[in-house]
Structure formats: C-alpha cells, structure tokens
Amino acid sequence: MPVKTSAPPPSIPKPASALIWTPFLLLCLIAAAAAIRRMVVLALPPNPAPASPNAILDAVFAARKGLTLAHIIPALGFVALLPFWFAQRMRTRLAVHRRITLGLFVLGTVVGLTAIPMSARPVGGITEQSAALLYDGLFLFFLARAFVAFRAQQSATHRIWMMRAIAVLLGIATTRPVMGVFFATQRLTHLRVDQFFGIAFWIGFTTTYLAGEIYLRRVSHSSPPLA
C-alpha cells in the first residue's frame, strides 16, 4: 500500500500576490518616509518655521518630542521588518523568522502603548482621538491574540491575527495621501487642519482595516494567507 504524503499548501495566485504586494510595500514606504521626516524635523527644526500646512503639525509634535520619538522610532522598526516577515525566503528559515516575529511583537507593543498618550492632545479634536483610540485598541488586541497563538504554536491562527494587527498599523500610512488630498483642496473646502485631520484618520484606518479583512476572507476560501 503506497504511503500518502502531504502535498504542500497551494500558493496564492500570482495576480493576487502582485495586487497585495504592491500596495503593501507602498504603505510600508509611506509609513517609513513619514517617520523619517518627523525624526529629521524634530532633530533639525527649521528656523524660522515655514508658513506651510505642515508647520502646525510640526509644532504639535515638537511640543512632545520625547513621546513622539518613543512612538515613531519603534514604528519605523516595525514597518522595516514587515517585508522580511512576509518574504517567502525568510519564512523557510524558521529561526530567523521567529526572531523577526518576536521583534514585531516588542516593537508593536511599544507603538501601541505610546499611541495612547499621543492621542491625549489631538490636532483633530475628538474626531481624531476617537479614531486613534479605537484602532489602537484593535491593534493591541489583535497583537495580543497573535502572541497567544504564537506561543501556542498555532501558526495559522497566529498569521491571521498578526495580519489584522498589521492592517490596522498600516492605516497610519493610508492617512498620509488622504491628508494630502485635504491639503490640496483646502481652497475649495475651506477646511482647517484641525477640521479634516480626524476625518483623514477615520478614512485611512478604516480603509486599510477593511482591505485587510477582505483579503483574509478572500484567501480563506482559496489558499493560505500570505504570511
């Protein structure tokens, strides 16, 4: 009687993979660029401050420089590790991938916890604060569920919860082009920064979170998640 061998899980079709990887890497680049810009401005503030739309935001973050750095430096490390966590070559090197995963847990926890005091004095008022606290709570919850599954060696469950956490975190990158649209249309809308900042948060985080959920539901009916 022939011995049955388990076939490797089917891979995600190439078109779907390309559709996922392109926006994913773009969001990582946007998030990294935003963090690096903020670090540069905090280290080398323009003197005098330019009369630009970003000047208001720069002043807000400069007023809490230590907290801002404690938030964005781990966030930069998180998004820098993400492409390696998803890379097929790294996933086959279990010891390396495990270290990357542990790094994401540590960095993600710091990012999530520092986001709470960061939302204490929001530029966009209660609209921004509600979006920040809701999605930060979801991020920490998803990250905790992923860690529990990771410790229990439930790899499939761990990947699903981890990808949910990642989708939430990358929402901050999606808010950047949304804010760009608001800045570009200020002459038409007459909205101030404090009026559209919170709206941009809701649009950015919600869009990215829903995109992640749609992706997870799609692959659950076809093939294992790309993680």
WOURVEN-V835533 format. One record per residue. N is the residue number from 0. PSI is psi in whole degrees, 0 to 359 (none if undefined). Layout:
# WOURVEN-V835533
N PSI
N PSI
This chain:
# WOURVEN-V835533
0 124
1 145
2 129
3 135
4 140
5 126
6 148
7 149
8 144
9 144
10 161
11 136
12 147
13 316
14 316
15 320
16 316
17 321
18 331
19 314
20 322
21 305
22 328
23 309
24 325
25 317
26 322
27 318
28 319
29 314
30 317
31 317
32 320
33 319
34 317
35 318
36 316
37 320
38 319
39 315
40 322
41 324
42 323
43 71
44 138
45 141
46 112
47 163
48 133
49 150
50 76
51 164
52 327
53 344
54 322
55 314
56 320
57 319
58 321
59 313
60 328
61 330
62 340
63 59
64 313
65 314
66 320
67 315
68 321
69 338
70 314
71 333
72 312
73 326
74 320
75 316
76 322
77 308
78 336
79 328
80 336
81 312
82 328
83 326
84 325
85 338
86 133
87 321
88 321
89 327
90 336
91 344
92 87
93 318
94 317
95 316
96 325
97 319
98 319
99 317
100 315
101 321
102 320
103 322
104 314
105 309
106 318
107 322
108 317
109 316
110 314
111 318
112 320
113 340
114 336
115 305
116 335
117 332
118 4
119 325
120 73
121 145
122 320
123 17
124 209
125 332
126 313
127 317
128 318
129 318
130 316
131 315
132 322
133 307
134 332
135 321
136 317
137 317
138 312
139 323
140 312
141 319
142 320
143 317
144 321
145 321
146 318
147 315
148 324
149 315
150 328
151 1
152 34
153 82
154 318
155 315
156 318
157 315
158 319
159 312
160 325
161 319
162 329
163 316
164 318
165 318
166 320
167 313
168 320
169 353
170 331
171 331
172 323
173 330
174 335
175 306
176 330
177 315
178 323
179 320
180 317
181 318
182 317
183 335
184 15
185 325
186 335
187 318
188 335
189 27
190 135
191 166
192 316
193 343
194 325
195 352
196 313
197 322
198 319
199 324
200 312
201 316
202 312
203 308
204 318
205 317
206 313
207 320
208 314
209 323
210 320
211 319
212 320
213 317
214 314
215 320
216 324
217 311
218 338
219 340
220 2
221 308
222 169
223 152
224 151
225 78
226 none
